[in-house]
Amino acid sequence: MSRLLIITGASAGIGAATARLAAVSGWQNIVVHYGRDLNGANETAAAIEAVGAKAHVIGADVSEPDAIAKMFRSIRELPAAPVDLVNNAGIVAPKGGIADLTPDRVKQVFDVNVLGAIEVARQAVMLMRDWGQGGGIVNVSSMAAKLGSPREYTDYAASKGAIDTFSTGLADELAPEGIRVNVVRPGPIETEIHAKGGQPDRLERISKNIPMGRAGKAEECAEAILWLLSDRASYCTRSFVDVSGGR
Ligand code: NAD
């Protein structure tokens, strides 16, 4: 049966790698969600369609609930199917200690990483229930949720900690409905998020402390995400998979 895979933040990085891998792993319909980067989303969509799957490019700022609702109204026009969600869109603010954690900055991080992710999950679960064909969710957290991120961006770490805790509760609630909820916690991964967060040298700096001696690749996160959504992980819910080179 054809499954519908919704990936937020699929215009770049881990989301884009997950979309590309999904297209060659059996997902026939993939929602390529983007925030501002339409070009990146179109590139992801072209890669999906090049291998014969169908891409649906939909934009929405996940910090705006009305935009998320509009996105899901568009998704509801697609044929009903089992729905899988990769709740991946996220941001990191520049390096900063407690003095830098102004309300505006923290609000921006939490609006995207926490409120946005919870609203996307809520809309996806309502869709799964209405379509009655089940599905799965992977929330993309961070090793920062587990280890903290002292003197760097504790607001980001706290936002991902919120997602970890949210995921455990959601997994408990949805298990009786056959909807599995799992978490992937990337360590340092080679994507643009570090430069966007004002730290282009971060990967090189922290890779020295990674037991495997290197940063990870977006494709290595994609493998874990898609495994958790697949039937091969049929007894996994409330599971956390660290993709972190041993950190
Ligand atoms: P990225 O910057 O390459 O991709 C982030 C994606 O989220 C982009 O597609 C971006 O457009 C989207 N996005 C950001 N804000 C948005 C908004 N307001 N509305 C809609 N879309 C928005 O980064 P990435 O490294 O691929 O990050 C993906 C996820 O992985 C994030 O949740 C991030 O916190 C997490 N993560 C990344 C790393 C890492 O080292 N790269 C480590 C741990 C966790």
Boltz pocket constraint, residues with backbone or C-beta under 6 A from the ligand:
constraints:
  - pocket:
      binder: B
      contacts: [[A, 8], [A, 9], [A, 10], [A, 11], [A, 12], [A, 13], [A, 14], [A, 15], [A, 33], [A, 34], [A, 35], [A, 36], [A, 37], [A, 60], [A, 61], [A, 62], [A, 63], [A, 87], [A, 88], [A, 89], [A, 90], [A, 91], [A, 112], [A, 140], [A, 141], [A, 142], [A, 143], [A, 185], [A, 186], [A, 187], [A, 188], [A, 189], [A, 190], [A, 191], [A, 192], [A, 193], [A, 194], [A, 196]]
      max_distance: 6.0
